[in-house]
Amino acid sequence: MTISNLPSAQGRHQSSVVHLRTVVTERAVIDRANKLQEAVDTGTLSEFAEQRSKETIGEDMENESWKALLSLFRRIRGTN
């Protein structure tokens, strides 16, 4: 919900408008976002990327993205 005050021609608040919106969420997206945030918070992004690359085998584009991120994390840490 958002509330806005609309100014009048004199610059004073003339009226208020209330906007109600429904936000549709997908539980799977929320779960994945929470897991990613947890990896950020705990400093385990490399392990997270490695796990995701294993989980996305067969989903070529997503799998390649996780592998690329894993490679970058390993370079940053200086490991292979």
Beta strands, then each sheet from edge to edge (+ up, - down):
strand 1: 2-7
strand 2: 13-19
sheet 1: 1+ 2-
end
